[in-house]
Amino acid sequence: MTLHAVGSFEVEMRPAAAELDGASERVEFTKTFTGEIDGTSVGVMLSGGDPSAGTAGYVAIEIFRGRVHDQSGSFMLQQFGQMHDGEQRLHYEIVNGSGADGLEGIRGGLDLTIDDSGHHVDLAYTLP
């Protein structure tokens, strides 16, 4: 049975040294989650393209440590984002095999909505 944990997060982004001979920007980030998913994640994002022109892409990986509903532990999220003509497409997946402690065996994905009040998430997941 798929469960849903909803919440929100605040993100702090820190530019880091560029990668691929300067073709890819690198950003390190920390997210603080609250709600049914509660904890902190740290991650790294690589991006390319021209966001100011509305065409770009990024990949990121992060590790979440905290609580999902009543289970405490950690897992990794893998992100894929693209922008074309100013329209964005985002895809988040839990990295298979990355769950630990009470979140061991977790599988699923995350939907992100961004509006004037912030970043809102719906983590759809299963546990064994």
C-alpha positions in Angstrom: 0.0 0.0 0.0 1.4 3.4 -1.0 1.5 6.0 1.9 1.7 9.8 1.5 3.6 12.1 3.8 3.0 15.8 3.2 5.0 18.7 4.4 7.1 21.6 3.3 10.8 22.6 3.3 13.0 25.6 3.4 16.2 25.5 1.4 19.6 27.1 1.8 21.7 27.0 -1.4 25.5 27.6 -1.5 27.4 28.0 -4.8 30.4 25.8 -5.1 33.3 25.4 -7.6 32.1 24.8 -11.1 32.4 21.3 -12.7 33.3 20.0 -16.2 35.7 22.8 -17.0 33.1 25.5 -16.0 30.3 24.1 -18.2 28.3 23.0 -15.2 27.4 25.0 -12.1 27.6 23.2 -8.8 25.5 24.1 -5.8 25.4 22.5 -2.4 22.2 22.8 -0.4 20.5 22.1 2.9 16.8 21.6 3.3 14.8 21.7 6.5 11.6 19.7 6.2 8.5 20.1 8.5 5.2 18.2 8.5 4.6 14.5 8.1 8.2 14.4 6.7 10.4 16.1 9.3 14.1 16.4 9.2 17.1 17.7 7.3 18.7 16.8 4.0 22.0 17.8 2.4 22.8 17.5 -1.2 24.7 18.5 -4.3 23.2 19.9 -7.6 24.9 20.2 -11.0 23.2 22.3 -13.6 23.8 23.5 -17.2 22.1 25.5 -19.9 20.8 29.1 -19.7 18.1 29.5 -17.0 17.7 33.2 -17.8 16.7 32.2 -21.4 14.3 29.6 -20.1 16.4 26.5 -21.2 18.4 24.6 -18.6 18.7 21.3 -16.8 19.9 19.9 -13.5 20.6 16.7 -11.6 20.9 16.5 -7.8 21.2 13.9 -5.1 20.6 14.4 -1.4 20.4 12.4 1.8 17.4 13.0 4.1 17.8 12.2 7.8 14.7 12.4 10.0 11.2 11.1 10.4 8.5 10.1 7.9 5.2 9.6 9.8 6.3 7.5 12.8 9.4 6.0 11.2 12.9 7.5 11.8 15.9 6.9 9.6 17.4 8.1 6.4 17.2 7.7 2.6 18.5 9.4 -0.5 16.5 11.4 -3.1 17.6 11.6 -6.8 16.3 14.7 -8.7 16.1 15.4 -12.4 14.9 18.8 -13.7 14.5 20.4 -17.1 13.4 23.8 -18.3 12.3 24.5 -21.9 10.7 27.7 -23.0 10.4 28.7 -19.3 8.3 25.6 -18.4 9.8 23.3 -15.8 9.6 19.6 -15.4 10.9 18.0 -12.1 11.2 14.3 -11.2 12.2 13.0 -7.7 12.8 9.4 -6.9 13.9 7.6 -3.7 17.2 5.9 -4.5 16.5 2.2 -4.2 18.6 0.5 -1.4 19.4 3.8 0.3 16.9 3.5 3.2 18.3 2.9 6.7 17.0 2.3 10.2 13.2 2.6 10.3 13.2 3.6 6.7 15.1 0.6 5.4 13.5 -0.7 2.2 11.7 2.6 1.4 10.7 3.1 -2.2 8.8 5.8 -4.0 8.9 9.4 -5.2 8.3 12.9 -4.2 6.0 15.6 -5.8 7.1 19.2 -5.3 4.9 22.2 -5.6 6.3 25.7 -5.3 4.1 28.7 -4.7 4.2 32.1 -2.9 4.1 30.4 0.5 7.1 28.1 -0.2 8.1 24.5 -1.2 5.4 21.9 -0.5 6.0 18.1 -0.9 4.0 14.9 -1.1 6.2 11.9 -0.5 4.5 8.8 -2.0 6.2 5.7 -0.5 6.1 2.1 0.5 7.9 0.3 3.2 8.3 -3.5 3.5 
